[in-house]
Amino acid sequence: MRKQWIGAIIAGLLLSACSSPDNQPQQAAPEPAYNGPVVEIGGADPVYEPLNANANNDYKANGNSYKIIKDASRFTQTGTATWYGSETGSNVTASGEEFDSSAMTAAHPTLPIPSYVRVTNLANGRMLVVRINDRGPFTSDKIIDLSKSAFDRLNLTNSTRVKLDIINVAPDGTLSGPGTVGTTVAKQTYALPSRPTLGASDIGTPVLAAPPAVGAAVKPVDNSTLNTQGDDANGDGSAAGTSASTGSGFLQAPKPLPSGVLESSTPAPVSAQDDAPMSSSNSSHTAIAAAAPVVAAPVVARPATRQSAPVTGGGFMVQVGALANAQNAELWQKSLSKRFAVPGKVQPNGSNYRVQLGPFSSRQQAAQLQQRLSSEAQQQSFVVSASAM
């Protein structure tokens, strides 16, 4: 009898174990909610994109096999980073896109393409979001290849340690994953001021359909004869004083601008109150101009000075900078030419390579492009004479 009772108890325990919910598959416990400070970071703007059909297959490189990560939703990695250009001999990335050294992009050997990661410089805490659209690096001591712009914005060196955290993007645009903890991605959209109506020149460069109205009389300024006494004491257009200012800046430069340079990207305004003649014959006109609001002379409407003889053909170029690497200069020039729909070239100058856009047949067209470079790309530039090269 005792054995029968023991058998019944064991059978009951087995039946209860089979029906217990503890035997069902268990979901991983959710991570505790983050309640710390949230920092806004910049870089690429994560958007939902389907996986690239041609860039997510397992592959071999430099004798090593690489398997693409199928589920990268919790991916993190720590190591050192490097930057890369077009040393592979091709400007096309593994995603089939054109490589752009100024974009917030990167290459990773095994993350899905495309995907987004938050890169943190562990030495200074700087963070940036980059978009993975290429493969590499293929060395054991590096974990990610960044574009030159992303590398510089993080203030990295080739020995600085970084941390990668994935940012998952759902079809509805919501973000999740380790790369969103403690940070929010700044939207890269900015409201620009309204512009005048633009037409198109023969070479596709936007030009003003008509000069803007100027509310006060202005005189052309000769850059080589700027002085501290701008009033006309003789009443005949000649300057009363010739002593150069000892200050610095465009309007107080003690020396003329360098040979070939016509004007900077931020020319100082010239007003009627500064340069209008002060003779008794036009004193009433001067009083009216002084009472009216002073209006800066727009760059595009400024008459040519005695130092700028008219140049036929493409006599003006807009120079945006100079690089020591010819290949990087070519990439920069092509990127700007494509973005602003203007031709350009790289001009060798000793050990440097000048990146220039143009040519333009008038300084007005060059100044138009300067304004676009400043407002749309925050890029400083200056106008040079093509004949001075």
Number of C-alpha atoms within 10 A of each C-alpha: 6 6 8 9 10 10 11 10 11 11 12 10 10 11 10 10 12 11 10 10 10 9 9 9 7 8 6 6 6 6 6 6 7 9 8 9 8 12 13 12 16 17 21 21 15 20 16 16 13 9 13 15 9 10 19 20 13 12 13 10 13 7 7 9 9 14 13 16 15 10 9 17 16 13 17 15 13 16 16 21 23 21 20 17 18 15 8 8 7 10 15 14 17 20 19 13 11 12 22 21 22 14 17 22 25 30 25 21 22 20 23 22 24 18 23 27 27 25 27 20 21 16 11 11 10 15 22 21 27 25 24 24 24 26 22 18 21 18 12 8 12 18 24 28 25 28 22 20 16 24 24 12 13 17 13 21 14 11 12 15 17 23 20 23 23 23 25 24 18 12 11 8 12 11 17 15 17 18 26 18 17 13 17 14 19 14 13 9 7 7 5 8 7 6 6 12 10 13 12 11 14 9 13 12 19 20 21 17 12 11 12 12 10 13 14 19 16 19 17 13 18 13 19 15 13 22 20 15 16 18 20 18 15 12 16 9 13 12 18 15 14 12 12 16 15 12 11 10 10 17 17 16 17 18 15 14 14 9 10 14 18 17 19 18 20 14 14 15 12 20 19 21 21 15 19 21 24 18 15 10 10 12 12 12 14 20 12 11 18 15 9 13 12 18 17 15 23 16 21 18 16 16 14 14 14 12 11 12 8 13 14 10 11 15 19 28 29 28 26 20 17 18 18 14 11 18 15 19 23 18 20 21 22 20 17 19 17 12 10 17 15 18 18 20 19 22 17 16 12 8 10 16 21 21 26 26 26 22 22 26 19 17 28 19 21 27 26 17 25 24 19 14 19 14 13 11 12 10 14 16 21 20 23 24 21 18 11 10 10
